[in-house]
Amino acid sequence: MNTRKNKNHKLKLLILSRIGLPCPCCGEVMDENPNHSNMATVEHIIPLDHGGTNDPSNIDIICLSCNRARNSVKQHFDNRYRRVPSEYWQCSLRNSLIYIIDRFYKEYHIIFLIARFGKLN
């Protein structure tokens, strides 16, 4: 198996291993159905154009809705020529770190919450 096929196969196995488990961002159970808003997707913890890599340590599996919301945060601040701190990207993938997000990264997380849930919690 060539390197690219091997990486794609490993990612597919990683995604499949997370089906039925909670999304680390929102806690919703991830689904394998491509038409489902909670479909499990590959997400770069730190976006590639913000210095992230394709290294497995920079990849996580989250639901499609959270993936899109994280992209909305990135786009919102990129459009304003501002860079989202890499610490926010790391913390935002762990619902258990909400106390850190609320204290240090609320400005970014508000955009996420609006994009993900349509309102503030």
N, C-alpha and C positions, 0 to 999 in steps of 0.2 A: 504494500500500500504506500503510495507516495505521501510526502509530508503534508501537502495541502488536504488531501482526502483524509489523512489520519487526524488532522486538526478538526476538520468538519465533523468527522465521525465522533470524536471526543466531545465536541460541543453538543452534538445531537444527544449523546448519551447523558451529558450533564443536564440538559433541558429535560429529558425524559425522567431523570432521577428526581426532579423537583415537582413533577406533576402530582397534584393532590396535597402538596405541602403549602403552607402559608407564604405569601409574598413577604420578603423581609421589610418592605417599605410600609405596606398597608395592612398586612395580615390576612387579606382575602386568599382563599384557596386558589392555587393556580391550576389552569385547565390546559388540555392539549388541543382543544378545538380552535382552529385558526379564526373562526368567526366570533370567538368569545372575548370580551374585554379583559378577562383575567388570564388570557393565554400566556403561558410561560415564554419569556423572551430573553435573549442574551443582552446584557447591558455592560458597557464599560464603566467601571466605577468612576474613574477619572476619564472624561471624554478624550478621544484621540487628539482633537485639535486644541486641547488644553494641556497637552503634555502626557496624556495617558498612553499606554501601549496595549498590544494584543497579548501580552503575557497573561497566563492563566490567573495570576495574582491580581490582575486588574479587571477580571471578568466575574460577573455574578448573574444570577437568573432572577428576574423580577417579572411581575405581570405587565401586560401590554399597556394598561392604563397608567401605571406608575412610570413605565418607560417613556410614554408620551408626555407625562407631566414633567419629568426630569428634563426632557428635551425642550419643553416650554420655558423652564427656568433658564436654561442655557441660552435659548434664543432671545428671551426678554433682555438679559443683561448683555449679550453680544451686540444686540441692536443699539444699546446705550454705551457701547465701547467700554464695558466693564467686564472684568473676569470674575467668575464665581470662584471663591476659594476652594482649593482641592479638599480641604478639611470638611467643607459642606458636602461635597460629593460623597465622601466616605461615610459621614454620619447619617446622611439622608437615606442610606440603604439599610439602616438599622433602626427600626421603630423603637427599640429599647433605649436609644440614645436621644430621645425626644427632648429630654431636659437640657442637653448640650445645644441642640438645635434652637430651642426656645430662647436660650440665654445668649448665644453668640451668632446665630445665623437666621434669625427670624425674618429678616428682609427677604432672603432667598426662599425660605420655606413658605411664606405667604403666597408667593407665585405658584409654588408647587401645589399647595392646598386648593387654590382656586382652580388651577388647571385639572387637578385630579378629581376633586369632589364638587366643584362649582360654588364652593363657599368656604368660609373659614371655620375651623373647629372651635 
